[in-house]
Amino acid sequence: MIENKISQRAKNIKPSSTLAVNKKAAELVAAGEKIINLSVGEPDFDTPDFIKQAAIRALNEGFTKYTDSSGIKQLRQAICDKFKKDNNLDYQVEQIIVSCGAKHSLFNVLLAICDQDDEIIVPAPYWVSYPEMIKLAGGKCVVCKYKEDFKMDIEHLKSIITRKTKAIILNSPSNPTGIVYSEKELIEIAEIACKYGIIVISDEVYEKLVYGGLKHISIASLGEEIKKLTIVVNGVSKTYAMTGWRIGYLAAEMPVAKAIANIQSQTTSNPTSFAQKAALTAITADQSFIKPMIEEFEKRRNFIINNLSPKIHYCKPDGAFYVLLKIGNMTSGQLAQKLLEEEKLATVPGDDFGAEGFVRISFATSMTNLEETVKRLNNFAERNV
Ligand SMILES: Cc1ncc(COP(=O)(O)O)c(C=O)c1O
């Protein structure tokens, strides 16, 4: 029997619940149900045309072969310039590794730093893929509890650090809560990381999607000591509506960057050649073209938080495009199921994010859908709270 041959490593991995809900919602829509799909984790905007044209040009010019395994020099230089301009971070080109999406960058990082049973701290509520990637890399996921404001409980963080703690994954702005850590909070986290010599894997993919005049701060920019301990991960998926292009990148101290470059060279090799050219065009363009998308997300976020019933308990997002919410006293699974059956809303159960009782909705959908969504959620709250 072939199923007996599947590795324990593979058997230990749960499928991504966000992708599973997406699939279920698509099936119901195909069967004629009027479902509003709130499970998506990508901007509902098309990739801007001038970025597509750059890829088409690259194809027409025959840029279709292997590239430098860590990414083309021009793109890595552009990423260095971006780090300097946006985050006040100085890196050499050799410290930048371009991969097939930030997800791939994160997995490369974990493969490069995890020995068997090394502990990686993941503050809840967390992105669903972190615990599974840690397991795949042989590490152990240790969850840090959250406070009422959905930010990490620093006292709990201090109490779970052991000799085996290798790293903490910081995700600001966060998926699934949209919380954004302030400079003061980041300094506190940086001090703990420096005190115990813990690596900070800083997932900054939602960097540009911040609202209410907030500015994203990279923890790596808070001083030389924390910069040396930080691996910054970012990508083009969310900022430029380029999820399908699969380009992400990271910046790390030389020994880590070298280890990751080796892993990538023996596994996937380079990220897609012409997608790199498209990413280069996106990153080096005048960035004002992303403003309308950010403004639209902010408008939608404001609409939701201004219109949700007080009976709904939710985390006000300062960034990203999600709202984590809770209605009544159900488990996440029950709530998601009832919302799908009774209100035709496809949401993602929060238990996979380490937030039992909650579901996540995405506002990467039209205002028309969101107006209807809020109406249905409020009706549901009326009946269930
Ligand atoms: C927190 C977080 N990190 C990383 C990623 C991966 O992004 P990419 O498309 O670059 O792989 C996602 C995508 O949903 C995400 O939500």
The ligand as an SDF file (V2000), in Angstrom:
LIG
                    3D

 16 16  0  0  0  0  0  0  0  0999 V2000
    1.8370   36.7130    7.2490 C   0  0  0  0  0  0  0  0  0  0  0  0
    2.1700   36.2130    5.9000 C   0  0  0  0  0  0  0  0  0  0  0  0
    3.4520   35.9670    5.6080 N   0  0  0  0  0  0  0  0  0  0  0  0
    3.8210   35.5010    4.4030 C   0  0  0  0  0  0  0  0  0  0  0  0
    2.8810   35.2580    3.4190 C   0  0  0  0  0  0  0  0  0  0  0  0
    3.3540   34.6810    2.1130 C   0  0  0  0  0  0  0  0  0  0  0  0
    3.3620   35.5750    1.0640 O   0  0  0  0  0  0  0  0  0  0  0  0
    3.9380   35.1590   -0.3600 P   0  0  0  0  0  0  0  0  0  0  0  0
    2.8120   35.2430   -1.3190 O   0  0  0  0  0  0  0  0  0  0  0  0
    5.0180   36.1700   -0.6490 O   0  0  0  0  0  0  0  0  0  0  0  0
    4.5140   33.7890   -0.2580 O   0  0  0  0  0  0  0  0  0  0  0  0
    1.5330   35.4860    3.6800 C   0  0  0  0  0  0  0  0  0  0  0  0
    0.5060   35.1770    2.6770 C   0  0  0  0  0  0  0  0  0  0  0  0
   -0.6700   35.0510    2.9310 O   0  0  0  0  0  0  0  0  0  0  0  0
    1.1640   35.9880    4.9550 C   0  0  0  0  0  0  0  0  0  0  0  0
   -0.1180   36.2380    5.2620 O   0  0  0  0  0  0  0  0  0  0  0  0
  1  2  1  0
  2  3  1  0
  2 15  2  0
  3  4  2  0
  4  5  1  0
  5  6  1  0
  5 12  2  0
  6  7  1  0
  7  8  1  0
  8  9  2  0
  8 10  1  0
  8 11  1  0
 12 13  1  0
 12 15  1  0
 13 14  2  0
 15 16  1  0
M  END
$$$$
